[in-house]
Amino acid sequence: MENKKCISYGLEHKTGVIVSHCYQCGKCTAGCVLAEEMDFPPSLLVRLLQTKTAENDNCVLGSNAIWICLNCENCIARCPKEIDIPKIMDYLREQSRHRKCINKQSRPVVAFHSAFLQSVKYTGRLYEIGLVAGFKARTFRLLQDVNLVPSMLAKGKLNILPEYIENKQKMKKIFSQTIDKKEK
């Protein structure tokens, strides 16, 4: 009987992706531009999920691979069973954050992701200076790349003040219905 607490059960229930359909041909890994950088390449990650063991689930959720995946969809294009690995990665990232088991190497990626979403949430679009400030505050890399700012400002590459969309309430509503709801 399938363990309802394992990641695969929630994954299949929430996303509709059935990892047991994968027969480990390896085409996803062969087409992945970041496979060599990953601690678990896509095919191995799916295999670990197929085992439905708590130990392997913890390995997957604590991996760096789920955070460095680009969601480029090369894996889906190559997969004979059309296993949606980017959808799997999104779900695993959500679970990794929820269970507080983010890989130490991945923390800057998560900090960037959070800063990006915060910028979009409050302005409706990307505000680069707000993104960088949010990222640096989260990672304590305060002086990294600071020497680039004057030339970027002089060239008009950075706006001092953010641009806002016309109806910020719509953006806030989208966040309250999706991301904010998941965090509760």
PyMOL CGO cylinders between C-alpha atoms (Angstrom):
from pymol import cmd
from pymol.cgo import CYLINDER

trace = [
    CYLINDER, 0.00, 0.00, 0.00, 1.26, 3.43, -0.95, 0.3, 1, 1, 1, 1, 1, 1,
    CYLINDER, 1.26, 3.43, -0.95, 2.42, 5.72, 1.86, 0.3, 1, 1, 1, 1, 1, 1,
    CYLINDER, 2.42, 5.72, 1.86, 0.26, 8.84, 1.72, 0.3, 1, 1, 1, 1, 1, 1,
    CYLINDER, 0.26, 8.84, 1.72, 2.95, 10.87, 3.51, 0.3, 1, 1, 1, 1, 1, 1,
    CYLINDER, 2.95, 10.87, 3.51, 5.57, 10.30, 0.82, 0.3, 1, 1, 1, 1, 1, 1,
    CYLINDER, 5.57, 10.30, 0.82, 6.36, 13.05, -1.64, 0.3, 1, 1, 1, 1, 1, 1,
    CYLINDER, 6.36, 13.05, -1.64, 5.24, 11.03, -4.67, 0.3, 1, 1, 1, 1, 1, 1,
    CYLINDER, 5.24, 11.03, -4.67, 1.70, 10.70, -3.38, 0.3, 1, 1, 1, 1, 1, 1,
    CYLINDER, 1.70, 10.70, -3.38, 1.35, 14.46, -2.88, 0.3, 1, 1, 1, 1, 1, 1,
    CYLINDER, 1.35, 14.46, -2.88, 3.13, 15.12, -6.15, 0.3, 1, 1, 1, 1, 1, 1,
    CYLINDER, 3.13, 15.12, -6.15, 0.79, 12.90, -8.14, 0.3, 1, 1, 1, 1, 1, 1,
    CYLINDER, 0.79, 12.90, -8.14, -2.27, 14.21, -6.29, 0.3, 1, 1, 1, 1, 1, 1,
    CYLINDER, -2.27, 14.21, -6.29, -1.41, 17.93, -6.66, 0.3, 1, 1, 1, 1, 1, 1,
    CYLINDER, -1.41, 17.93, -6.66, 0.21, 17.99, -10.11, 0.3, 1, 1, 1, 1, 1, 1,
    CYLINDER, 0.21, 17.99, -10.11, -1.14, 14.95, -11.95, 0.3, 1, 1, 1, 1, 1, 1,
    CYLINDER, -1.14, 14.95, -11.95, 2.41, 13.84, -12.81, 0.3, 1, 1, 1, 1, 1, 1,
    CYLINDER, 2.41, 13.84, -12.81, 2.77, 10.10, -12.27, 0.3, 1, 1, 1, 1, 1, 1,
    CYLINDER, 2.77, 10.10, -12.27, 6.44, 9.32, -11.68, 0.3, 1, 1, 1, 1, 1, 1,
    CYLINDER, 6.44, 9.32, -11.68, 5.86, 5.56, -11.96, 0.3, 1, 1, 1, 1, 1, 1,
    CYLINDER, 5.86, 5.56, -11.96, 5.31, 6.04, -15.71, 0.3, 1, 1, 1, 1, 1, 1,
    CYLINDER, 5.31, 6.04, -15.71, 9.00, 6.85, -16.12, 0.3, 1, 1, 1, 1, 1, 1,
    CYLINDER, 9.00, 6.85, -16.12, 10.98, 3.81, -17.30, 0.3, 1, 1, 1, 1, 1, 1,
    CYLINDER, 10.98, 3.81, -17.30, 14.39, 5.42, -16.78, 0.3, 1, 1, 1, 1, 1, 1,
    CYLINDER, 14.39, 5.42, -16.78, 15.53, 5.83, -20.39, 0.3, 1, 1, 1, 1, 1, 1,
    CYLINDER, 15.53, 5.83, -20.39, 17.72, 8.79, -19.34, 0.3, 1, 1, 1, 1, 1, 1,
    CYLINDER, 17.72, 8.79, -19.34, 16.73, 11.10, -22.19, 0.3, 1, 1, 1, 1, 1, 1,
    CYLINDER, 16.73, 11.10, -22.19, 15.75, 13.82, -19.72, 0.3, 1, 1, 1, 1, 1, 1,
    CYLINDER, 15.75, 13.82, -19.72, 19.23, 13.82, -18.22, 0.3, 1, 1, 1, 1, 1, 1,
    CYLINDER, 19.23, 13.82, -18.22, 20.87, 13.67, -21.65, 0.3, 1, 1, 1, 1, 1, 1,
    CYLINDER, 20.87, 13.67, -21.65, 18.97, 16.80, -22.71, 0.3, 1, 1, 1, 1, 1, 1,
    CYLINDER, 18.97, 16.80, -22.71, 19.43, 18.72, -19.47, 0.3, 1, 1, 1, 1, 1, 1,
    CYLINDER, 19.43, 18.72, -19.47, 21.93, 21.57, -19.84, 0.3, 1, 1, 1, 1, 1, 1,
    CYLINDER, 21.93, 21.57, -19.84, 22.54, 21.59, -16.08, 0.3, 1, 1, 1, 1, 1, 1,
    CYLINDER, 22.54, 21.59, -16.08, 22.68, 17.84, -15.41, 0.3, 1, 1, 1, 1, 1, 1,
    CYLINDER, 22.68, 17.84, -15.41, 26.43, 17.96, -14.77, 0.3, 1, 1, 1, 1, 1, 1,
    CYLINDER, 26.43, 17.96, -14.77, 25.92, 20.69, -12.15, 0.3, 1, 1, 1, 1, 1, 1,
    CYLINDER, 25.92, 20.69, -12.15, 23.16, 18.82, -10.31, 0.3, 1, 1, 1, 1, 1, 1,
    CYLINDER, 23.16, 18.82, -10.31, 23.74, 16.59, -7.33, 0.3, 1, 1, 1, 1, 1, 1,
    CYLINDER, 23.74, 16.59, -7.33, 20.95, 14.39, -8.73, 0.3, 1, 1, 1, 1, 1, 1,
    CYLINDER, 20.95, 14.39, -8.73, 20.32, 14.57, -12.48, 0.3, 1, 1, 1, 1, 1, 1,
    CYLINDER, 20.32, 14.57, -12.48, 16.64, 14.51, -13.56, 0.3, 1, 1, 1, 1, 1, 1,
    CYLINDER, 16.64, 14.51, -13.56, 16.38, 10.76, -14.23, 0.3, 1, 1, 1, 1, 1, 1,
    CYLINDER, 16.38, 10.76, -14.23, 17.92, 9.89, -10.85, 0.3, 1, 1, 1, 1, 1, 1,
    CYLINDER, 17.92, 9.89, -10.85, 15.68, 12.39, -9.09, 0.3, 1, 1, 1, 1, 1, 1,
    CYLINDER, 15.68, 12.39, -9.09, 12.61, 10.76, -10.65, 0.3, 1, 1, 1, 1, 1, 1,
    CYLINDER, 12.61, 10.76, -10.65, 13.96, 7.32, -9.69, 0.3, 1, 1, 1, 1, 1, 1,
    CYLINDER, 13.96, 7.32, -9.69, 14.39, 8.43, -6.08, 0.3, 1, 1, 1, 1, 1, 1,
    CYLINDER, 14.39, 8.43, -6.08, 10.77, 9.61, -6.09, 0.3, 1, 1, 1, 1, 1, 1,
    CYLINDER, 10.77, 9.61, -6.09, 9.64, 6.26, -7.53, 0.3, 1, 1, 1, 1, 1, 1,
    CYLINDER, 9.64, 6.26, -7.53, 11.05, 4.38, -4.53, 0.3, 1, 1, 1, 1, 1, 1,
    CYLINDER, 11.05, 4.38, -4.53, 8.57, 6.14, -2.21, 0.3, 1, 1, 1, 1, 1, 1,
    CYLINDER, 8.57, 6.14, -2.21, 10.84, 5.97, 0.82, 0.3, 1, 1, 1, 1, 1, 1,
    CYLINDER, 10.84, 5.97, 0.82, 11.21, 8.71, 3.43, 0.3, 1, 1, 1, 1, 1, 1,
    CYLINDER, 11.21, 8.71, 3.43, 15.00, 8.56, 3.15, 0.3, 1, 1, 1, 1, 1, 1,
    CYLINDER, 15.00, 8.56, 3.15, 14.97, 9.18, -0.61, 0.3, 1, 1, 1, 1, 1, 1,
    CYLINDER, 14.97, 9.18, -0.61, 12.28, 11.86, -0.27, 0.3, 1, 1, 1, 1, 1, 1,
    CYLINDER, 12.28, 11.86, -0.27, 14.53, 13.71, 2.17, 0.3, 1, 1, 1, 1, 1, 1,
    CYLINDER, 14.53, 13.71, 2.17, 17.46, 13.40, -0.27, 0.3, 1, 1, 1, 1, 1, 1,
    CYLINDER, 17.46, 13.40, -0.27, 15.34, 14.87, -3.06, 0.3, 1, 1, 1, 1, 1, 1,
    CYLINDER, 15.34, 14.87, -3.06, 13.93, 17.73, -0.97, 0.3, 1, 1, 1, 1, 1, 1,
    CYLINDER, 13.93, 17.73, -0.97, 17.37, 18.59, 0.34, 0.3, 1, 1, 1, 1, 1, 1,
    CYLINDER, 17.37, 18.59, 0.34, 19.01, 18.48, -3.08, 0.3, 1, 1, 1, 1, 1, 1,
    CYLINDER, 19.01, 18.48, -3.08, 20.49, 21.36, -4.99, 0.3, 1, 1, 1, 1, 1, 1,
    CYLINDER, 20.49, 21.36, -4.99, 19.08, 20.00, -8.27, 0.3, 1, 1, 1, 1, 1, 1,
    CYLINDER, 19.08, 20.00, -8.27, 15.51, 21.12, -7.57, 0.3, 1, 1, 1, 1, 1, 1,
    CYLINDER, 15.51, 21.12, -7.57, 16.71, 24.72, -7.18, 0.3, 1, 1, 1, 1, 1, 1,
    CYLINDER, 16.71, 24.72, -7.18, 19.04, 24.98, -10.15, 0.3, 1, 1, 1, 1, 1, 1,
    CYLINDER, 19.04, 24.98, -10.15, 16.64, 23.45, -12.68, 0.3, 1, 1, 1, 1, 1, 1,
    CYLINDER, 16.64, 23.45, -12.68, 15.87, 26.12, -15.29, 0.3, 1, 1, 1, 1, 1, 1,
    CYLINDER, 15.87, 26.12, -15.29, 12.43, 24.72, -16.16, 0.3, 1, 1, 1, 1, 1, 1,
    CYLINDER, 12.43, 24.72, -16.16, 13.53, 24.96, -19.80, 0.3, 1, 1, 1, 1, 1, 1,
    CYLINDER, 13.53, 24.96, -19.80, 11.39, 21.92, -20.68, 0.3, 1, 1, 1, 1, 1, 1,
    CYLINDER, 11.39, 21.92, -20.68, 14.09, 20.14, -22.69, 0.3, 1, 1, 1, 1, 1, 1,
    CYLINDER, 14.09, 20.14, -22.69, 13.33, 17.10, -20.54, 0.3, 1, 1, 1, 1, 1, 1,
    CYLINDER, 13.33, 17.10, -20.54, 9.64, 17.02, -21.51, 0.3, 1, 1, 1, 1, 1, 1,
    CYLINDER, 9.64, 17.02, -21.51, 10.50, 17.45, -25.18, 0.3, 1, 1, 1, 1, 1, 1,
    CYLINDER, 10.50, 17.45, -25.18, 12.81, 14.44, -25.04, 0.3, 1, 1, 1, 1, 1, 1,
    CYLINDER, 12.81, 14.44, -25.04, 10.76, 12.20, -22.75, 0.3, 1, 1, 1, 1, 1, 1,
    CYLINDER, 10.76, 12.20, -22.75, 8.86, 9.42, -24.57, 0.3, 1, 1, 1, 1, 1, 1,
    CYLINDER, 8.86, 9.42, -24.57, 6.33, 9.38, -21.69, 0.3, 1, 1, 1, 1, 1, 1,
    CYLINDER, 6.33, 9.38, -21.69, 6.13, 13.22, -21.45, 0.3, 1, 1, 1, 1, 1, 1,
    CYLINDER, 6.13, 13.22, -21.45, 6.91, 13.24, -17.72, 0.3, 1, 1, 1, 1, 1, 1,
    CYLINDER, 6.91, 13.24, -17.72, 6.60, 16.90, -16.70, 0.3, 1, 1, 1, 1, 1, 1,
    CYLINDER, 6.60, 16.90, -16.70, 9.83, 17.30, -14.74, 0.3, 1, 1, 1, 1, 1, 1,
    CYLINDER, 9.83, 17.30, -14.74, 9.54, 21.12, -14.47, 0.3, 1, 1, 1, 1, 1, 1,
    CYLINDER, 9.54, 21.12, -14.47, 6.18, 20.64, -12.77, 0.3, 1, 1, 1, 1, 1, 1,
    CYLINDER, 6.18, 20.64, -12.77, 7.82, 18.09, -10.47, 0.3, 1, 1, 1, 1, 1, 1,
    CYLINDER, 7.82, 18.09, -10.47, 10.60, 20.57, -9.68, 0.3, 1, 1, 1, 1, 1, 1,
    CYLINDER, 10.60, 20.57, -9.68, 8.10, 23.32, -8.84, 0.3, 1, 1, 1, 1, 1, 1,
    CYLINDER, 8.10, 23.32, -8.84, 6.27, 21.00, -6.46, 0.3, 1, 1, 1, 1, 1, 1,
    CYLINDER, 6.27, 21.00, -6.46, 9.52, 19.82, -4.85, 0.3, 1, 1, 1, 1, 1, 1,
    CYLINDER, 9.52, 19.82, -4.85, 10.68, 23.42, -4.33, 0.3, 1, 1, 1, 1, 1, 1,
    CYLINDER, 10.68, 23.42, -4.33, 7.40, 24.22, -2.62, 0.3, 1, 1, 1, 1, 1, 1,
    CYLINDER, 7.40, 24.22, -2.62, 7.72, 21.17, -0.38, 0.3, 1, 1, 1, 1, 1, 1,
    CYLINDER, 7.72, 21.17, -0.38, 11.37, 21.89, 0.39, 0.3, 1, 1, 1, 1, 1, 1,
    CYLINDER, 11.37, 21.89, 0.39, 10.47, 25.41, 1.55, 0.3, 1, 1, 1, 1, 1, 1,
    CYLINDER, 10.47, 25.41, 1.55, 7.44, 24.18, 3.49, 0.3, 1, 1, 1, 1, 1, 1,
    CYLINDER, 7.44, 24.18, 3.49, 9.44, 21.48, 5.28, 0.3, 1, 1, 1, 1, 1, 1,
    CYLINDER, 9.44, 21.48, 5.28, 12.42, 23.82, 5.81, 0.3, 1, 1, 1, 1, 1, 1,
    CYLINDER, 12.42, 23.82, 5.81, 14.97, 21.48, 4.26, 0.3, 1, 1, 1, 1, 1, 1,
    CYLINDER, 14.97, 21.48, 4.26, 16.51, 23.74, 1.61, 0.3, 1, 1, 1, 1, 1, 1,
    CYLINDER, 16.51, 23.74, 1.61, 19.99, 22.76, 0.52, 0.3, 1, 1, 1, 1, 1, 1,
    CYLINDER, 19.99, 22.76, 0.52, 22.60, 25.14, 1.96, 0.3, 1, 1, 1, 1, 1, 1,
    CYLINDER, 22.60, 25.14, 1.96, 24.08, 25.76, -1.50, 0.3, 1, 1, 1, 1, 1, 1,
    CYLINDER, 24.08, 25.76, -1.50, 20.65, 26.75, -2.79, 0.3, 1, 1, 1, 1, 1, 1,
    CYLINDER, 20.65, 26.75, -2.79, 19.91, 29.46, -0.25, 0.3, 1, 1, 1, 1, 1, 1,
    CYLINDER, 19.91, 29.46, -0.25, 21.03, 32.30, -2.58, 0.3, 1, 1, 1, 1, 1, 1,
    CYLINDER, 21.03, 32.30, -2.58, 18.68, 30.96, -5.28, 0.3, 1, 1, 1, 1, 1, 1,
    CYLINDER, 18.68, 30.96, -5.28, 15.80, 30.92, -2.80, 0.3, 1, 1, 1, 1, 1, 1,
    CYLINDER, 15.80, 30.92, -2.80, 16.72, 34.43, -1.61, 0.3, 1, 1, 1, 1, 1, 1,
    CYLINDER, 16.72, 34.43, -1.61, 16.70, 35.70, -5.20, 0.3, 1, 1, 1, 1, 1, 1,
    CYLINDER, 16.70, 35.70, -5.20, 13.36, 33.99, -5.86, 0.3, 1, 1, 1, 1, 1, 1,
    CYLINDER, 13.36, 33.99, -5.86, 11.82, 35.57, -2.74, 0.3, 1, 1, 1, 1, 1, 1,
    CYLINDER, 11.82, 35.57, -2.74, 13.20, 39.02, -3.56, 0.3, 1, 1, 1, 1, 1, 1,
    CYLINDER, 13.20, 39.02, -3.56, 11.89, 38.76, -7.12, 0.3, 1, 1, 1, 1, 1, 1,
    CYLINDER, 11.89, 38.76, -7.12, 8.39, 37.80, -6.02, 0.3, 1, 1, 1, 1, 1, 1,
    CYLINDER, 8.39, 37.80, -6.02, 8.33, 40.55, -3.39, 0.3, 1, 1, 1, 1, 1, 1,
    CYLINDER, 8.33, 40.55, -3.39, 9.28, 43.14, -6.00, 0.3, 1, 1, 1, 1, 1, 1,
    CYLINDER, 9.28, 43.14, -6.00, 6.55, 42.00, -8.37, 0.3, 1, 1, 1, 1, 1, 1,
    CYLINDER, 6.55, 42.00, -8.37, 4.00, 41.77, -5.57, 0.3, 1, 1, 1, 1, 1, 1,
    CYLINDER, 4.00, 41.77, -5.57, 4.40, 45.40, -4.53, 0.3, 1, 1, 1, 1, 1, 1,
    CYLINDER, 4.40, 45.40, -4.53, 4.95, 47.11, -7.89, 0.3, 1, 1, 1, 1, 1, 1,
    CYLINDER, 4.95, 47.11, -7.89, 3.31, 44.75, -10.36, 0.3, 1, 1, 1, 1, 1, 1,
    CYLINDER, 3.31, 44.75, -10.36, 6.57, 44.43, -12.27, 0.3, 1, 1, 1, 1, 1, 1,
    CYLINDER, 6.57, 44.43, -12.27, 10.23, 43.96, -11.63, 0.3, 1, 1, 1, 1, 1, 1,
    CYLINDER, 10.23, 43.96, -11.63, 11.97, 46.81, -9.83, 0.3, 1, 1, 1, 1, 1, 1,
    CYLINDER, 11.97, 46.81, -9.83, 15.67, 46.02, -10.21, 0.3, 1, 1, 1, 1, 1, 1,
    CYLINDER, 15.67, 46.02, -10.21, 16.97, 48.10, -7.29, 0.3, 1, 1, 1, 1, 1, 1,
    CYLINDER, 16.97, 48.10, -7.29, 14.32, 46.61, -5.00, 0.3, 1, 1, 1, 1, 1, 1,
    CYLINDER, 14.32, 46.61, -5.00, 15.22, 43.12, -6.23, 0.3, 1, 1, 1, 1, 1, 1,
    CYLINDER, 15.22, 43.12, -6.23, 18.92, 43.65, -5.58, 0.3, 1, 1, 1, 1, 1, 1,
    CYLINDER, 18.92, 43.65, -5.58, 18.28, 45.24, -2.17, 0.3, 1, 1, 1, 1, 1, 1,
    CYLINDER, 18.28, 45.24, -2.17, 16.00, 42.36, -1.17, 0.3, 1, 1, 1, 1, 1, 1,
    CYLINDER, 16.00, 42.36, -1.17, 18.51, 39.77, -2.37, 0.3, 1, 1, 1, 1, 1, 1,
    CYLINDER, 18.51, 39.77, -2.37, 21.44, 41.42, -0.60, 0.3, 1, 1, 1, 1, 1, 1,
    CYLINDER, 21.44, 41.42, -0.60, 19.49, 41.82, 2.64, 0.3, 1, 1, 1, 1, 1, 1,
    CYLINDER, 19.49, 41.82, 2.64, 18.61, 38.12, 2.57, 0.3, 1, 1, 1, 1, 1, 1,
    CYLINDER, 18.61, 38.12, 2.57, 22.13, 36.91, 1.73, 0.3, 1, 1, 1, 1, 1, 1,
    CYLINDER, 22.13, 36.91, 1.73, 24.22, 39.55, 3.56, 0.3, 1, 1, 1, 1, 1, 1,
    CYLINDER, 24.22, 39.55, 3.56, 26.20, 40.20, 0.37, 0.3, 1, 1, 1, 1, 1, 1,
    CYLINDER, 26.20, 40.20, 0.37, 25.81, 43.93, 0.86, 0.3, 1, 1, 1, 1, 1, 1,
    CYLINDER, 25.81, 43.93, 0.86, 28.92, 45.19, -0.90, 0.3, 1, 1, 1, 1, 1, 1,
    CYLINDER, 28.92, 45.19, -0.90, 29.11, 42.63, -3.70, 0.3, 1, 1, 1, 1, 1, 1,
    CYLINDER, 29.11, 42.63, -3.70, 28.92, 44.38, -7.11, 0.3, 1, 1, 1, 1, 1, 1,
    CYLINDER, 28.92, 44.38, -7.11, 28.36, 47.80, -5.52, 0.3, 1, 1, 1, 1, 1, 1,
    CYLINDER, 28.36, 47.80, -5.52, 31.02, 49.28, -7.84, 0.3, 1, 1, 1, 1, 1, 1,
    CYLINDER, 31.02, 49.28, -7.84, 28.72, 48.59, -10.84, 0.3, 1, 1, 1, 1, 1, 1,
    CYLINDER, 28.72, 48.59, -10.84, 25.91, 50.84, -9.61, 0.3, 1, 1, 1, 1, 1, 1,
    CYLINDER, 25.91, 50.84, -9.61, 27.26, 54.27, -10.66, 0.3, 1, 1, 1, 1, 1, 1,
    CYLINDER, 27.26, 54.27, -10.66, 27.89, 53.24, -14.28, 0.3, 1, 1, 1, 1, 1, 1,
    CYLINDER, 27.89, 53.24, -14.28, 24.53, 51.48, -14.52, 0.3, 1, 1, 1, 1, 1, 1,
    CYLINDER, 24.53, 51.48, -14.52, 22.76, 54.58, -13.21, 0.3, 1, 1, 1, 1, 1, 1,
    CYLINDER, 22.76, 54.58, -13.21, 24.71, 56.80, -15.62, 0.3, 1, 1, 1, 1, 1, 1,
    CYLINDER, 24.71, 56.80, -15.62, 23.74, 54.58, -18.57, 0.3, 1, 1, 1, 1, 1, 1,
    CYLINDER, 23.74, 54.58, -18.57, 20.08, 54.56, -17.55, 0.3, 1, 1, 1, 1, 1, 1,
    CYLINDER, 20.08, 54.56, -17.55, 20.11, 50.83, -16.83, 0.3, 1, 1, 1, 1, 1, 1,
    CYLINDER, 20.11, 50.83, -16.83, 18.60, 51.28, -13.35, 0.3, 1, 1, 1, 1, 1, 1,
    CYLINDER, 18.60, 51.28, -13.35, 15.61, 53.37, -12.39, 0.3, 1, 1, 1, 1, 1, 1,
    CYLINDER, 15.61, 53.37, -12.39, 15.84, 54.99, -8.97, 0.3, 1, 1, 1, 1, 1, 1,
    CYLINDER, 15.84, 54.99, -8.97, 12.07, 54.88, -8.49, 0.3, 1, 1, 1, 1, 1, 1,
    CYLINDER, 12.07, 54.88, -8.49, 9.94, 51.86, -9.31, 0.3, 1, 1, 1, 1, 1, 1,
    CYLINDER, 9.94, 51.86, -9.31, 7.35, 51.83, -12.06, 0.3, 1, 1, 1, 1, 1, 1,
    CYLINDER, 7.35, 51.83, -12.06, 3.94, 50.62, -10.95, 0.3, 1, 1, 1, 1, 1, 1,
    CYLINDER, 3.94, 50.62, -10.95, 1.18, 48.93, -12.87, 0.3, 1, 1, 1, 1, 1, 1,
    CYLINDER, 1.18, 48.93, -12.87, -2.12, 50.80, -13.00, 0.3, 1, 1, 1, 1, 1, 1,
    CYLINDER, -2.12, 50.80, -13.00, -4.07, 48.50, -10.73, 0.3, 1, 1, 1, 1, 1, 1,
    CYLINDER, -4.07, 48.50, -10.73, -1.77, 47.18, -7.98, 0.3, 1, 1, 1, 1, 1, 1,
    CYLINDER, -1.77, 47.18, -7.98, -4.76, 45.68, -6.18, 0.3, 1, 1, 1, 1, 1, 1,
    CYLINDER, -4.76, 45.68, -6.18, -5.18, 43.09, -8.94, 0.3, 1, 1, 1, 1, 1, 1,
    CYLINDER, -5.18, 43.09, -8.94, -1.58, 41.97, -8.44, 0.3, 1, 1, 1, 1, 1, 1,
    CYLINDER, -1.58, 41.97, -8.44, -2.03, 41.76, -4.69, 0.3, 1, 1, 1, 1, 1, 1,
    CYLINDER, -2.03, 41.76, -4.69, -5.18, 39.71, -5.25, 0.3, 1, 1, 1, 1, 1, 1,
    CYLINDER, -5.18, 39.71, -5.25, -3.27, 37.25, -7.44, 0.3, 1, 1, 1, 1, 1, 1,
    CYLINDER, -3.27, 37.25, -7.44, -0.66, 36.83, -4.72, 0.3, 1, 1, 1, 1, 1, 1,
    CYLINDER, -0.66, 36.83, -4.72, -3.27, 36.42, -1.99, 0.3, 1, 1, 1, 1, 1, 1,
    CYLINDER, -3.27, 36.42, -1.99, -5.01, 33.70, -4.02, 0.3, 1, 1, 1, 1, 1, 1,
    CYLINDER, -5.01, 33.70, -4.02, -1.83, 31.78, -4.82, 0.3, 1, 1, 1, 1, 1, 1,
    CYLINDER, -1.83, 31.78, -4.82, 1.48, 32.31, -3.08, 0.3, 1, 1, 1, 1, 1, 1,
    CYLINDER, 1.48, 32.31, -3.08, 0.24, 33.89, 0.17, 0.3, 1, 1, 1, 1, 1, 1,
    CYLINDER, 0.24, 33.89, 0.17, -2.37, 31.15, 0.48, 0.3, 1, 1, 1, 1, 1, 1,
    CYLINDER, -2.37, 31.15, 0.48, 0.30, 28.41, 0.18, 0.3, 1, 1, 1, 1, 1, 1,
    CYLINDER, 0.30, 28.41, 0.18, 2.47, 30.01, 2.88, 0.3, 1, 1, 1, 1, 1, 1,
    CYLINDER, 2.47, 30.01, 2.88, -0.34, 29.90, 5.48, 0.3, 1, 1, 1, 1, 1, 1,
]
cmd.load_cgo(trace, "trace")
